[in-house]
Amino acid sequence: MIIRRLYPFWNTARPETVAGLFLAACGVGIELMQPWPIKWLVDYVLNKHAAPPLISRWLSAFGSSAFSGAATIAVTIVILAVLQKIIQLTSNLLLIQAGGKLVFELRCLAFDQLHRLSLAYHDRKQVGESLYRVAYDAHAAQTMLTGALAPMFSGGLLFLGVLIVMLRLDVLMTLVTLVAAPVFLMIIKSFGPRIDANSTAYHKQEEQLVASVQESLASIRAIQAFTMEAQSSVRFRNQAQGSLKRQLQLIFTQLHFSAWVGIVMAVGTAAVACTGATRVFSGVLQIGDILVFLAYLGMLYQPINALCQSTSIVQSAGSQLRRVFEVIDSIPAVMERPRARTLPAVLGEVEFKKVSFQYEKDQPVLRNLDLRIPSGTIVALVGRSGAGKTTFASLLTRFYDPTRGEISLDGVDLREFKLDWLRRQVSVVLQDPVLFSGTIRENIAIGQPDASFEDMIKASRRAQLHEYVAQLPNGYDTVLGERGVNLSGGQRQRLSIARALLKNAPILVLDEPTSALDVQTEQGLLGAIRELIKDRTTFIIAHRLSTVRLADRIIVLDRGEVAEQGSHDELIALGGRYAEMVQCQDAGALATN
């Protein structure tokens, strides 16, 4: 049950929850007292029946006249109302604070789990879908507490209290009142699954809407460049229309549910009123008694109505929370073993032993790779798009595990290492560097956050970035736009290289680091790249020969298999696929010139 899943998150919110529920119980006690001053006014002040001694003394507190008695009752009504509202307000604030802590814990756990989940999970999910579950669906924990569980608790207490008082007033009218209870249960049973289904469909549609907005904004340059604004607008409108339709279906079902509850309450009130009038005419009850009973009848239906509405909220919030727990319960495809270890020092020797890998069943990307790369070797991976080059690099950082075979570092299977330690041993420079909103200093220090500023400047100098940064008004404290949009392609790449130099990992992966740059910018970067690859085991994934020629060994991949390997001169002399690639690229360069 979804409520049981929330229980562990109450540890941090327990004091506020207990205090809030205790005050809610006190408020119920005061609420049970509120109808009685009306009975005292009708029976003991207006009709001048003899009052019990305690009540008589209270009514004469301001004098013995009928007016002073009425004034005393008026003051009593105000005192009870003010006290009840103060307690209710304090209780609500405590419960809202408790609900906020629940949402905080749930969001943080879901967010952390999303970062632990393997790339295989994120490959299947849209960013907007995960965003919606963390940012919006998790808020249902507060809705569940403040909008359902707390009202059900106070409503249950109020129901029991009212029922006891009503039985003491008149058993017959109480039995007439309870006839409606089975009807309420039938309504809840009938509407509960429909509300749950409509709520799930609505939030799924909202999730797709948020995913569409996220995708459009992330691709805004391409949308404007290809004048796709109208297409994006049509797509968004269709999804927004679908979301509106689902929302209206959910609201209609909830309103339909509330209408049936209201009709049953009205019929029950009418039946009690007729029975009560008969009891007054027969002299069994006084007028004040029937007024008090009708007041308590409203109180009795109030928790019943709250229970019905809370059931609707539980169904709706529960469907959202299940979506959050789907994230939390997801099992990463890449797991760290219980006794994972580290190495005191890393030489950087990498070996692939009969490694095969596939993203989808029966669609292999890499096939039976047998490679041994000695420490400090610079290896270039070349081949057509889809040959498996980037997948090769992703296996080094255990973004994925081989479907078959073993990859070892210094003779130890990568699966034996702690994940965070292993990934600290590998620096990655991508074709499109991942930069974050923040300062240049923060972006360089991502891989080594405890590095000194002097070390950061040294890495920046080696990456040929320092001269540019020094000219900026705020220097290293210059704030970058999202993904570093206020830097040129070459500057972003230099920043990425400075980050890798500062991290100083023994293994380096250059994933087509210059293919998105013009030839002149690329030539300017080659010095920084040569500085970066010194004394490291380096894997260069590239199409351009300018970076490939830096390699000691070139591996040509074709359809996931090693087609050729050797030095540049050896492969040219072989006259195979690599030689064809070089010839085509040289011809293209001549045509361009």
Long-range contacts (C-beta under 8 A, 24 or more apart in sequence): 2-144, 2-314, 2-318, 2-321, 2-322, 2-325, 3-144, 3-149, 3-314, 5-321, 5-325, 6-102, 6-106, 6-141, 6-144, 6-321, 9-102, 9-105, 9-106, 9-109, 9-141, 10-98, 10-102, 12-101, 12-104, 12-105, 13-97, 13-98, 13-99, 13-101, 13-102, 13-105, 14-98, 16-94, 16-95, 16-97, 16-98, 16-101, 17-94, 17-95, 17-98, 17-145, 19-94, 20-91, 20-92, 20-93, 20-94, 20-95, 20-98, 20-150, 21-91, 21-95, 21-150, 21-153, 21-154, 23-87, 23-88, 23-90, 23-91, 23-94, 24-87, 24-88, 24-91, 24-95, 24-150, 24-153, 24-154, 24-157, 25-154, 25-157, 26-87, 27-84, 27-87, 27-88, 27-91, 27-154, 28-154, 28-157, 28-158, 28-161, 29-161, 30-80, 30-83, 30-84, 30-87, 31-84, 31-158, 31-299, 32-158, 32-161, 32-162, 32-165, 32-299, 33-80, 34-77, 34-80, 34-81, 34-84, 34-295, 35-291, 35-292, 35-295, 35-296, 35-299, 36-292, 37-73, 37-76, 37-77, 37-80, 38-288, 38-291, 38-292, 38-295, 39-288, 39-289, 39-291, 39-292, 40-73, 40-288, 41-69, 41-70, 41-73, 41-288, 42-286, 42-287, 42-288, 42-291, 43-286, 43-287, 43-288, 43-289, 44-69, 45-69, 45-70, 45-73, 47-286, 47-287, 47-288, 49-286, 91-150, 92-146, 95-145, 95-146, 95-150, 96-142, 96-146, 98-145, 99-141, 99-142, 99-143, 99-144, 99-145, 99-146, 100-142, 102-141, 102-142, 102-145, 103-138, 103-139, 103-141, 103-142, 106-138, 106-141, 106-321, 106-324, 107-134, 107-135, 107-138, 109-328, 110-134, 110-138, 110-324, 110-327, 110-328, 113-327, 113-328, 113-330, 114-327, 116-332, 117-327, 117-330, 117-332, 118-332, 118-333, 118-334, 118-399, 118-400, 119-394, 119-399, 119-400, 120-333, 120-334, 120-359, 120-400, 121-330, 121-332, 121-333, 123-359, 126-211, 126-214, 126-215, 127-211, 127-214, 127-215, 127-218, 128-207, 128-208, 128-210, 128-211, 128-212, 128-213, 128-214, 128-215, 129-207, 129-208, 129-210, 129-211, 130-327, 131-210, 131-211, 131-214, 132-203, 132-206, 132-207, 132-210, 132-211, 133-207, 133-323, 133-324, 133-326, 133-327, 134-324, 134-327, 136-203, 136-206, 136-210, 136-320, 137-203, 137-320, 137-321, 137-323, 137-324, 138-321, 138-324, 139-320, 140-316, 140-317, 140-318, 140-320, 140-321, 140-324, 141-317, 141-321, 143-313, 143-316, 143-317, 144-313, 144-314, 144-317, 144-318, 144-321, 147-310, 147-313, 147-317, 148-310, 148-311, 148-313, 148-314, 148-317, 149-310, 151-306, 151-307, 151-309, 151-310, 152-306, 152-307, 152-310, 154-303, 155-302, 155-303, 155-304, 155-306, 155-307, 155-310, 156-303, 156-307, 158-299, 158-302, 158-303, 159-300, 159-303, 159-304, 159-307, 162-296, 162-299, 162-300, 162-303, 163-300, 165-296, 166-293, 166-296, 166-297, 166-300, 169-285, 169-289, 169-292, 169-293, 169-296, 170-276, 170-279, 170-284, 170-285, 170-289, 170-293, 172-275, 172-279, 173-272, 173-275, 173-276, 173-279, 173-293, 176-268, 176-271, 176-272, 176-275, 177-268, 177-272, 177-297, 177-300, 179-268, 179-271, 180-264, 180-265, 180-267, 180-268, 180-304, 181-304, 183-264, 184-261, 184-264, 184-304, 184-307, 184-308, 187-257, 187-260, 187-261, 187-264, 187-308, 188-307, 188-308, 188-311, 191-253, 191-256, 191-257, 191-260, 191-312, 192-311, 192-312, 192-315, 193-315, 194-253, 195-250, 195-253, 195-254, 195-257, 195-312, 195-315, 195-316, 196-315, 196-316, 196-318, 196-319, 198-246, 198-249, 198-250, 198-253, 199-250, 199-315, 199-316, 199-319, 199-320, 200-319, 201-246, 201-249, 201-250, 202-243, 202-246, 202-247, 202-249, 202-250, 203-319, 203-320, 203-323, 205-239, 205-242, 205-243, 205-246, 206-243, 206-246, 207-323, 208-239, 208-242, 209-236, 209-239, 209-240, 209-243, 212-236, 212-239, 250-316, 254-312, 257-308, 257-312, 258-308, 258-309, 261-304, 261-305, 261-308, 261-309, 262-305, 265-301, 265-304, 265-305, 268-297, 268-301, 269-294, 269-297, 269-298, 269-301, 272-297, 333-400, 333-401, 334-398, 334-399, 334-400, 334-401, 334-419, 336-418, 336-419, 337-415, 337-416, 340-416, 340-417, 340-418, 340-419, 341-416, 341-417, 341-418, 342-417, 342-418, 342-421, 343-409, 343-410, 343-412, 343-417, 346-409, 346-410, 346-425, 346-506, 346-507, 347-375, 347-410, 347-506, 348-375, 348-376, 348-409, 348-410, 348-506, 348-507, 348-536, 348-537, 349-373, 349-374, 349-375, 349-409, 349-410, 349-411, 349-537, 350-396, 350-407, 350-408, 350-409, 350-507, 350-537, 351-407, 351-408, 351-411, 352-405, 352-407, 353-405, 353-406, 353-407, 353-408, 354-404, 354-405, 354-406, 355-395, 355-402, 355-404, 355-405, 355-406, 355-407, 356-402, 356-403, 356-404, 356-405, 356-560, 357-388, 357-391, 357-395, 357-400, 357-402, 357-403, 357-404, 357-560, 358-403, 364-403, 364-560, 365-391, 365-560, 366-391, 366-392, 366-395, 366-402, 366-560, 366-561, 367-559, 367-560, 367-561, 368-405, 368-561, 369-405, 369-560, 369-561, 369-562, 370-562, 371-555, 371-562, 371-565, 373-537, 373-539, 373-553, 374-537, 375-410, 375-506, 375-537, 376-535, 376-536, 376-537, 377-537, 377-538, 377-552, 377-553, 378-533, 378-537, 378-538, 378-540, 378-550, 378-551, 378-552, 378-553, 379-537, 379-538, 379-539, 379-540, 379-551, 379-552, 379-553, 379-554, 379-555, 380-539, 380-540, 380-541, 380-542, 380-547, 380-548, 380-550, 380-551, 380-553, 380-554, 380-555, 381-539, 381-540, 381-541, 381-542, 381-555, 381-557, 382-542, 382-543, 382-548, 382-554, 382-555, 382-556, 382-557, 382-578, 382-581, 383-556, 383-557, 383-558, 383-563, 384-558, 387-557, 387-558, 387-559, 387-560, 388-557, 388-559, 388-560, 389-541, 389-557, 390-511, 390-541, 392-539, 392-541, 392-557, 393-428, 393-509, 393-511, 393-539, 393-541, 396-426, 396-507, 396-509, 396-539, 397-422, 397-423, 397-426, 397-428, 397-509, 398-422, 398-423, 409-507, 424-503, 424-505, 425-505, 425-506, 425-507, 426-505, 426-507, 426-508, 426-509, 427-499, 427-500, 427-503, 427-504, 427-505, 427-507, 427-508, 427-509, 428-500, 428-508, 428-509, 428-511, 429-493, 429-496, 429-497, 429-500, 429-508, 429-509, 429-510, 429-511, 429-513, 429-532, 430-496, 430-511, 430-512, 430-513, 431-511, 431-512, 431-513, 431-515, 431-516, 432-516, 433-484, 433-492, 433-493, 433-495, 433-496, 434-483, 435-480, 435-483, 435-484, 435-487, 435-492, 435-495, 435-496, 436-480, 436-483, 437-479, 437-480, 437-481, 437-482, 438-479, 438-480, 439-474, 439-476, 439-477, 439-478, 439-479, 439-480, 440-469, 440-472, 440-475, 440-476, 440-477, 440-478, 440-480, 440-495, 441-476, 441-477, 443-480, 443-484, 443-495, 443-499, 444-476, 444-495, 444-498, 444-499, 444-502, 445-499, 445-502, 446-499, 447-499, 447-500, 447-502, 447-503, 447-505, 448-502, 448-503, 448-504, 451-502, 455-502, 456-498, 456-502, 459-498, 459-499, 459-501, 459-502, 460-498, 462-498, 462-501, 462-528, 462-531, 462-532, 463-494, 463-495, 463-497, 463-498, 463-501, 463-528, 463-531, 463-532, 464-494, 464-524, 464-525, 464-527, 464-528, 465-491, 465-494, 465-495, 465-497, 465-498, 465-528, 468-494, 488-521, 489-516, 489-517, 489-521, 490-517, 490-521, 490-524, 490-525, 493-517, 493-525, 494-525, 494-528, 497-525, 497-528, 497-529, 497-532, 500-532, 501-531, 501-532, 505-536, 506-536, 506-537, 507-536, 507-537, 507-538, 507-539, 508-532, 508-533, 508-536, 508-537, 508-538, 508-539, 509-538, 509-539, 509-541, 510-538, 510-539, 510-540, 510-541, 510-542, 510-547, 511-541, 512-541, 512-542, 512-543, 513-540, 513-542, 513-547, 514-542, 514-544, 514-546, 514-547, 515-542, 515-543, 515-544, 522-546, 526-550, 543-585, 544-585, 545-582, 545-585, 554-578
